[in-house]
Amino acid sequence: MGPNGSGKTTLLSALATELNSKGSVEVLGRSTDGDLQEIRRRMAFAGDRPVHLEELSGIENAQLFADLYGLEREHAKSVLDNLFARFGLSKVKNFPVSSYSHGMKKKLQLVEGFVHSPELMILDEPTLGLDPVSLEAFIDFIVQVKEGCVVMATNDPLVATKVATSVVFLMDGSVVAKGSPEELLDQLDEEVRVEIWTSGPEQKITSLESGGIVARVFPDKIVANMPADVAPLPELMKTILRAGFEISRVEIARPDLSDVFLLLTGRSLTEESVAARDQLT
């Protein structure tokens, strides 16, 4: 997990043997300076932008991957039927991929990746573009993966909390924290997240401070972490009203991994990292 430019895709590309690294990388017990074909046979990589042969059908694209990995046709058919059903693509598997939505192409990419039951599956933002039903199917599928390992880049706190056994926070190419979701969330055990939904004139400010509490300002709400007794809330609401906002409702919830990242780095997962901004300038 980390903002754009933090190094997530670069790290995954190095693990997937698609990037020449100045350092040393070991994947599945083998150095990437050695036999890449053997490593690649035992793994799969699904990037953040799905790429398919658009004129072929979904099942033809998936069968191509099964063939490349050496699966027998009868076995491949059984595996693919199950995967297409799992990700809700059975009714469109014979349609050309050119007719698929982005979300459908993402799901087809997952089908292709898991067809040979890889020992290592590398996923870059796999849930972007998935509808809620498909998202739940993906979470259920990943949780049930008993053999092998899944390495995933995601900034979705819900997905990370539900599927991860270990989470790594990246910022500007460096690891800033790692641990299980529970271990990371324990750092905010005595806090709650308060979401104050607002409306009013467009504001250019990105934060508000009240009584030592720094609240983040979004287009439709203001979010702050505070002690579980929410004692600073009344004063914060007065500050929000004085700033010209109108308050429609207030919600209180347990913090998620995005709040932990903010606590540890002072930065939001939705921001661009310093490295990303430097590239733009």
C-alpha positions in Angstrom: 0.0 0.0 0.0 1.2 3.5 -0.8 0.3 6.6 -2.8 0.9 6.9 -6.6 4.7 7.0 -7.2 5.6 5.2 -3.9 7.1 2.2 -5.8 4.3 -0.4 -5.7 4.3 -1.1 -9.5 8.1 -1.0 -9.7 8.4 -3.5 -6.9 5.8 -5.8 -8.4 7.5 -5.6 -11.9 10.8 -6.5 -10.3 9.2 -9.5 -8.6 7.6 -10.5 -11.9 11.0 -10.5 -13.6 9.9 -7.7 -16.0 12.3 -5.1 -14.7 16.1 -5.1 -14.6 17.1 -4.4 -11.0 20.4 -2.9 -9.8 20.0 -5.0 -6.6 19.3 -8.7 -6.1 15.9 -10.3 -6.3 14.9 -13.8 -5.3 11.6 -15.2 -6.4 10.4 -18.7 -5.3 13.9 -19.4 -4.0 15.6 -18.5 -7.3 17.6 -15.5 -8.3 16.2 -13.4 -11.2 19.7 -13.4 -12.6 19.3 -17.1 -13.4 16.7 -19.2 -15.2 13.7 -16.8 -15.7 11.7 -19.3 -17.7 11.5 -21.6 -14.7 10.5 -18.8 -12.4 7.8 -17.5 -14.8 6.4 -21.0 -15.2 5.6 -21.1 -11.5 4.1 -17.6 -11.2 1.6 -15.2 -12.8 1.5 -11.4 -13.1 -1.7 -9.4 -13.7 -0.8 -5.7 -14.2 -3.0 -2.7 -13.6 -4.0 -2.5 -17.2 -5.4 -5.7 -18.7 -4.2 -6.6 -22.2 -6.0 -9.2 -24.3 -6.5 -10.2 -27.9 -9.6 -8.1 -28.5 -10.9 -10.0 -31.5 -10.9 -13.3 -29.7 -13.5 -14.4 -27.2 -13.0 -14.4 -23.4 -12.7 -18.2 -23.4 -10.3 -18.2 -26.3 -8.0 -15.7 -24.5 -8.1 -17.8 -21.4 -7.5 -21.0 -23.3 -4.4 -19.5 -24.8 -2.9 -19.0 -21.4 -3.8 -22.6 -20.4 -2.1 -23.8 -23.5 1.0 -21.7 -22.9 1.3 -23.1 -19.4 0.9 -26.7 -20.8 -2.5 -27.6 -19.3 -4.3 -30.5 -20.9 -7.4 -29.4 -22.7 -9.8 -31.5 -20.7 -8.3 -30.3 -17.4 -8.2 -26.7 -18.6 -11.9 -26.8 -19.6 -12.8 -27.8 -16.0 -10.6 -25.2 -14.4 -11.8 -22.4 -16.8 -15.5 -23.3 -16.3 -15.0 -22.9 -12.6 -13.1 -19.6 -12.9 -15.5 -18.0 -15.4 -18.4 -18.9 -13.1 -16.5 -17.6 -10.0 -16.0 -14.2 -11.6 -19.4 -14.0 -13.2 -18.2 -14.3 -16.8 -19.9 -17.5 -17.9 -22.6 -15.8 -19.9 -20.1 -13.7 -21.9 -17.2 -16.2 -22.2 -17.9 -16.7 -26.0 -18.2 -12.9 -26.7 -15.3 -11.1 -28.2 -13.2 -9.3 -25.6 -13.7 -6.0 -27.5 -17.3 -6.0 -26.2 -16.2 -6.3 -22.6 -16.3 -3.4 -20.1 -13.1 -2.5 -18.2 -14.3 -4.4 -15.2 -15.0 -7.5 -17.2 -11.5 -7.4 -18.7 -10.0 -7.1 -15.2 -11.9 -10.2 -14.2 -10.8 -12.1 -17.4 -7.2 -11.2 -16.5 -7.7 -12.8 -13.1 -9.1 -15.9 -14.8 -6.0 -16.1 -17.0 -3.7 -15.6 -14.1 -5.1 -18.3 -11.9 -5.6 -20.9 -14.7 -2.5 -22.9 -13.8 -2.7 -22.5 -10.0 0.6 -20.6 -9.8 2.8 -20.8 -6.7 3.1 -17.0 -6.8 0.4 -14.6 -8.1 1.3 -11.0 -8.4 -1.6 -8.6 -8.7 -1.4 -4.8 -9.4 -4.6 -3.0 -8.3 -6.7 -6.0 -9.1 -10.0 -4.6 -7.7 -10.0 -1.3 -9.6 -13.1 -1.3 -11.9 -14.8 -4.2 -10.2 -18.5 -3.9 -9.3 -19.5 -4.7 -5.6 -20.6 -8.2 -6.5 -17.4 -9.0 -8.3 -15.4 -7.4 -5.5 -16.9 -9.7 -3.0 -16.3 -12.7 -5.3 -12.6 -11.7 -5.6 -12.2 -11.3 -1.9 -13.8 -14.7 -1.3 -11.6 -16.3 -3.9 -8.4 -14.9 -2.5 -9.3 -15.8 1.0 -9.8 -19.4 -0.1 -6.4 -19.7 -1.8 -4.7 -22.3 0.3 -1.6 -23.1 -1.7 0.9 -20.6 -3.0 1.2 -16.9 -2.3 -0.5 -13.8 -3.5 1.3 -10.5 -3.6 -1.0 -7.6 -4.3 -0.8 -3.8 -4.6 -4.0 -2.1 -3.5 -4.9 1.1 -1.7 -8.4 -0.3 -0.8 -8.3 -0.6 3.0 -11.3 -3.0 3.0 -9.6 -5.4 0.6 -6.3 -5.3 2.4 -7.9 -5.9 5.8 -10.0 -8.8 4.5 -7.4 -10.7 2.5 -3.9 -9.8 3.7 -1.8 -11.7 6.2 0.9 -9.1 6.0 0.8 -5.4 4.8 3.7 -3.3 3.7 3.4 0.5 3.6 5.6 2.1 0.9 6.5 5.8 0.6 8.9 7.2 -2.1 10.5 3.7 -2.7 11.1 2.9 1.0 9.2 0.6 3.5 7.8 2.7 6.3 6.0 0.0 8.2 4.9 -3.6 7.9 2.8 -6.1 9.9 -0.5 -7.8 9.9 -3.6 -5.7 9.4 -4.4 -6.2 13.1 -1.0 -5.2 14.3 -1.1 -2.0 12.2 -4.6 -1.1 13.3 -3.7 -1.6 16.9 -1.7 1.6 16.7 -5.0 3.4 16.5 -6.8 1.2 19.0 -7.8 4.1 21.2 -9.1 6.3 18.4 -12.2 6.5 16.1 -12.6 8.0 12.7 -15.2 10.8 12.5 -16.7 11.6 9.1 -18.7 14.9 8.9 -20.6 15.1 5.7 -20.7 18.7 4.5 -22.0 21.0 1.7 -21.7 24.6 0.9 -19.5 26.9 -1.3 -16.4 25.3 -2.9 -13.5 25.4 -0.5 -9.8 25.5 -1.5 -8.5 24.4 1.9 -7.4 20.8 2.4 -7.4 20.7 6.2 -8.8 22.3 9.3 -7.3 22.3 12.8 -9.3 22.5 16.0 -8.1 21.8 19.5 -5.1 19.8 18.3 -7.2 17.7 15.9 -6.3 18.0 12.2 -9.2 17.2 9.9 -8.8 16.3 6.2 -11.2 18.2 3.9 -12.7 16.3 1.0 -15.3 17.5 -1.6 -18.3 16.1 0.3 -17.0 15.4 3.8 -14.4 16.2 6.5 -12.6 13.4 8.2 -10.7 13.4 11.5 -9.3 10.8 13.9 -9.9 11.5 17.6 -10.1 9.8 21.0 -12.9 7.2 21.4 -14.8 9.6 23.7 -15.0 12.1 20.7 -14.6 15.0 23.2 -13.1 17.2 20.6 -16.0 16.8 18.2 -18.2 19.7 19.3 -15.4 22.2 18.9 -14.4 20.7 15.6 -18.0 21.1 14.3 -18.0 24.8 15.4 -14.7 25.3 13.4 -16.3 23.7 10.4 -19.4 25.9 10.6 -17.2 29.0 11.0 -15.3 28.0 7.9 -18.5 28.3 5.9 -19.5 24.6 5.6 -23.0 23.2 6.2 -23.2 19.9 8.1 -25.7 17.3 7.0 -24.7 14.3 9.1 -21.9 12.8 11.3 -20.7 9.2 11.3 -18.3 7.5 13.7 -16.3 4.4 12.7 -13.2 2.5 13.6 -10.2 3.7 11.7 -8.9 1.6 8.7 -5.5 1.1 7.2 -5.6 4.4 5.4 -5.8 6.2 8.8 -2.8 4.2 10.0 -0.8 5.2 6.9 -1.7 8.8 7.6 -0.6 8.5 11.2 2.8 7.0 10.3 3.6 9.2 7.3 1.6 12.3 7.5 0.4 11.6 4.0 -2.8 10.2 2.5 -2.9 7.1 0.4 -4.7 9.1 -2.3 -1.9 11.7 -2.6 0.9 11.5 -5.1 4.3 10.8 -3.5 7.2 13.2 -3.8 8.8 11.0 -6.5 5.6 11.1 -8.6 5.4 14.9 -8.3 9.0 15.3 -9.2 8.4 13.3 -12.4 5.6 15.6 -13.4 7.8 18.7 -12.8 
